[in-house]
């Protein structure tokens, strides 16, 4: 059973390592005046790396052990994590439509057109899609941090204290 604390520590380390990737990926988009195709790809490299560092431990370590150790804190941790991924899915429903609308008018490849474009004029639902993206990303981030903190607390209770 000595491998259990080691695997739990590796899981906690991987999930913790994903936080800087998420934060930097978010900063890249927040700091950008124009979202070009190259910037979008650069942003996605960090976000996808963060998601891999979170999702692989989730599927490989946390999920298989969930029902064996389902306590109140484990249920809270699982609920927060599940809701974070639900909000990420909600954000993706917005970003896919925004991507399609911008791609249809070639805004990713033409920075001058991007600078001159009013995104809300591209489609009648653009404001709704942008709201979905903002709510989903903000919600994912908030719930991910809460799930991460509750997971670290569980790790502390199970393997340190």
C-alpha positions as CSV (number, residue, x, y, z in Angstrom):
1,X,0.0,0.0,0.0
2,X,3.0,2.3,0.0
3,X,2.2,3.1,-3.7
4,X,-1.1,4.7,-2.7
5,X,0.4,7.9,-1.1
6,X,2.9,8.1,-3.9
7,X,0.3,7.9,-6.6
8,X,-1.9,10.4,-4.7
9,X,1.0,12.8,-4.4
10,X,1.8,12.4,-8.1
11,X,-1.9,13.1,-8.9
12,X,-1.9,16.2,-6.6
13,X,1.3,17.4,-8.2
14,X,0.0,17.0,-11.8
15,X,-3.3,18.8,-11.0
16,X,-1.4,21.5,-9.2
17,X,1.0,21.9,-12.1
18,X,-2.0,22.6,-14.4
19,X,-2.9,25.8,-12.6
20,X,-0.1,27.9,-14.1
21,X,-1.0,26.7,-17.6
22,X,-4.7,27.7,-17.1
23,X,-3.7,31.1,-15.7
24,X,-1.2,31.9,-18.4
25,X,-3.6,30.7,-21.1
26,X,-6.3,33.0,-19.7
27,X,-3.8,35.9,-19.5
28,X,-2.8,35.5,-23.1
29,X,-6.4,36.1,-24.2
30,X,-7.2,38.8,-21.6
31,X,-4.1,40.7,-22.7
32,X,-4.7,40.4,-26.4
33,X,-6.3,43.3,-28.3
34,X,-6.8,41.1,-31.4
35,X,-7.3,37.4,-31.4
36,X,-5.5,36.1,-34.5
37,X,-5.3,32.4,-35.5
38,X,-1.7,32.2,-34.2
39,X,-2.7,33.7,-30.8
40,X,-5.6,31.3,-30.6
41,X,-3.3,28.3,-31.2
42,X,-0.8,29.7,-28.7
43,X,-3.6,30.1,-26.1
44,X,-4.9,26.6,-26.7
45,X,-1.5,25.0,-26.2
46,X,-1.5,26.2,-22.6
47,X,-5.2,25.4,-21.9
48,X,-5.0,21.9,-23.4
49,X,-1.8,21.2,-21.5
50,X,-3.6,22.3,-18.3
51,X,-6.6,20.1,-19.2
52,X,-4.4,17.1,-19.8
53,X,-2.7,17.6,-16.5
54,X,-6.1,17.7,-14.8
55,X,-8.1,15.2,-16.8
56,X,-5.6,12.3,-17.0
57,X,-5.3,12.1,-13.1
58,X,-9.0,12.5,-12.9
59,X,-9.7,9.5,-15.2
60,X,-6.7,7.4,-14.1
61,X,-6.7,7.9,-10.3
62,X,-9.6,9.8,-8.9
63,X,-12.6,8.3,-10.7
64,X,-11.8,4.7,-10.2
65,X,-11.4,5.2,-6.5
66,X,-14.4,7.6,-5.9
67,X,-17.0,5.0,-4.8
68,X,-14.5,3.2,-2.6
69,X,-13.8,6.3,-0.5
70,X,-17.0,8.2,-0.9
71,X,-17.2,10.4,2.2
72,X,-18.7,13.9,2.6
73,X,-15.5,15.6,1.5
74,X,-15.0,13.3,-1.4
75,X,-18.5,13.9,-2.6
76,X,-18.0,17.7,-2.3
77,X,-14.7,17.4,-4.2
78,X,-16.3,15.2,-7.0
79,X,-19.3,17.6,-7.2
80,X,-17.2,20.7,-7.6
81,X,-15.0,19.0,-10.2
82,X,-18.0,17.7,-12.2
83,X,-19.6,21.1,-12.2
84,X,-16.3,22.6,-13.3
85,X,-16.3,20.3,-16.3
86,X,-20.0,21.0,-17.0
87,X,-19.2,24.8,-17.1
88,X,-16.2,24.1,-19.4
89,X,-18.6,22.3,-21.7
90,X,-21.0,25.2,-21.5
91,X,-18.1,27.5,-22.5
92,X,-17.3,25.3,-25.4
93,X,-20.8,25.6,-26.8
94,X,-20.1,29.4,-27.1
95,X,-16.6,29.2,-28.4
96,X,-17.4,26.8,-31.1
97,X,-20.1,29.2,-32.5
98,X,-17.8,32.2,-32.1
99,X,-15.0,30.3,-33.9
100,X,-17.4,29.4,-36.8
101,X,-18.7,33.0,-37.2
102,X,-15.2,34.5,-37.2
103,X,-13.9,31.8,-39.5
104,X,-16.7,32.3,-42.0
105,X,-15.6,35.9,-42.5
106,X,-11.9,35.1,-42.3
107,X,-11.2,37.2,-39.2
108,X,-8.5,34.9,-37.8
109,X,-6.3,35.4,-40.9
110,X,-6.8,39.1,-41.4
111,X,-5.8,41.1,-38.3
112,X,-6.9,44.4,-40.0
113,X,-10.4,43.1,-40.5
114,X,-10.4,41.8,-36.9
115,X,-9.5,45.3,-35.6
116,X,-12.2,46.9,-37.7
117,X,-14.9,44.3,-37.0
118,X,-17.6,44.6,-34.5
119,X,-18.0,41.0,-33.3
120,X,-21.6,41.5,-32.3
121,X,-22.4,42.4,-36.0
122,X,-21.1,39.0,-37.2
123,X,-24.2,37.1,-36.1
124,X,-27.4,37.9,-34.2
125,X,-26.5,35.5,-31.4
126,X,-22.9,36.6,-31.0
127,X,-23.6,38.4,-27.7
128,X,-25.2,35.2,-26.3
129,X,-22.3,33.1,-27.4
130,X,-19.8,35.4,-25.9
131,X,-21.7,35.4,-22.6
132,X,-21.7,31.6,-22.6
133,X,-18.0,31.7,-23.1
134,X,-17.4,34.2,-20.3
135,X,-19.8,32.5,-17.8
136,X,-18.4,29.1,-18.7
137,X,-14.7,30.0,-18.4
138,X,-15.2,32.0,-15.2
139,X,-17.4,29.3,-13.7
140,X,-14.9,26.5,-14.7
141,X,-12.0,28.5,-13.2
142,X,-13.8,29.2,-9.9
143,X,-15.1,25.6,-9.5
144,X,-11.8,24.1,-10.6
145,X,-10.0,26.1,-7.9
146,X,-12.6,25.0,-5.3
147,X,-12.2,21.4,-6.4
148,X,-8.5,21.7,-6.3
149,X,-8.4,23.1,-2.8
150,X,-10.8,20.4,-1.5
151,X,-8.7,17.8,-3.2
152,X,-5.6,19.1,-1.6
153,X,-7.4,19.1,1.8
154,X,-8.5,15.5,1.2
155,X,-4.9,14.6,0.3
156,X,-3.7,16.2,3.5
157,X,-6.3,14.4,5.7
158,X,-5.7,11.0,4.0
159,X,-1.9,10.9,3.6
160,X,-0.3,13.7,5.7
161,X,-2.2,14.2,8.9
